[in-house]
């Protein structure tokens, strides 16, 4: 396996890996079951102790 092959493979693998990771984070953030948790976290700075 030549250096050029390793570079091409790692570039393609990295692109696919980060696309899947981004899709997973996006799905997690937009999942309806997480709305309450994110709304609570958004109001946290406004709470007075």
C-alpha positions as a Markdown table, in Angstrom:
| # | Residue | x | y | z |
|---|---|---|---|---|
| 1 | Unk | 0.0 | 0.0 | 0.0 |
| 2 | Unk | 1.5 | 3.3 | -1.2 |
| 3 | Unk | 1.5 | 6.5 | 0.7 |
| 4 | Unk | -1.0 | 8.0 | -1.8 |
| 5 | Unk | -3.4 | 5.1 | -1.1 |
| 6 | Unk | -3.3 | 5.7 | 2.6 |
| 7 | Unk | -3.9 | 9.4 | 2.2 |
| 8 | Unk | -6.9 | 8.8 | -0.1 |
| 9 | Unk | -8.3 | 6.2 | 2.2 |
| 10 | Unk | -7.9 | 8.3 | 5.3 |
| 11 | Unk | -9.5 | 11.3 | 3.6 |
| 12 | Unk | -12.5 | 9.3 | 2.6 |
| 13 | Unk | -12.8 | 7.5 | 5.9 |
| 14 | Unk | -12.5 | 10.8 | 7.8 |
| 15 | Unk | -15.2 | 12.4 | 5.7 |
| 16 | Unk | -17.6 | 9.5 | 6.2 |
| 17 | Unk | -16.8 | 9.4 | 9.9 |
| 18 | Unk | -17.5 | 13.1 | 10.5 |
| 19 | Unk | -20.7 | 13.0 | 8.4 |
| 20 | Unk | -22.0 | 10.1 | 10.5 |
| 21 | Unk | -21.0 | 11.9 | 13.7 |
| 22 | Unk | -22.7 | 15.1 | 12.6 |
| 23 | Unk | -25.9 | 13.3 | 11.7 |
| 24 | Unk | -25.9 | 11.6 | 15.1 |
| 25 | Unk | -25.4 | 14.8 | 17.0 |
| 26 | Unk | -28.1 | 16.5 | 14.9 |
| 27 | Unk | -30.6 | 13.6 | 15.5 |
| 28 | Unk | -29.8 | 13.7 | 19.2 |
| 29 | Unk | -30.4 | 17.5 | 19.4 |
| 30 | Unk | -33.6 | 17.5 | 17.5 |
| 31 | Unk | -35.1 | 14.3 | 19.0 |
| 32 | Unk | -38.5 | 15.2 | 20.5 |
| 33 | Unk | -37.8 | 13.4 | 23.8 |
| 34 | Unk | -34.9 | 15.8 | 24.5 |
| 35 | Unk | -36.9 | 19.0 | 24.3 |
| 36 | Unk | -37.7 | 19.3 | 28.0 |
| 37 | Unk | -34.0 | 18.8 | 28.9 |
| 38 | Unk | -32.8 | 21.4 | 26.5 |
| 39 | Unk | -35.5 | 23.9 | 27.5 |
| 40 | Unk | -34.6 | 23.5 | 31.1 |
| 41 | Unk | -30.9 | 24.0 | 30.3 |
| 42 | Unk | -31.8 | 27.2 | 28.3 |
| 43 | Unk | -33.6 | 28.7 | 31.3 |
| 44 | Unk | -30.8 | 27.8 | 33.7 |
| 45 | Unk | -28.9 | 31.1 | 33.5 |
| 46 | Unk | -32.1 | 33.0 | 34.2 |
| 47 | Unk | -32.9 | 31.2 | 37.5 |
| 48 | Unk | -32.2 | 33.1 | 40.7 |
| 49 | Unk | -30.9 | 31.0 | 43.5 |
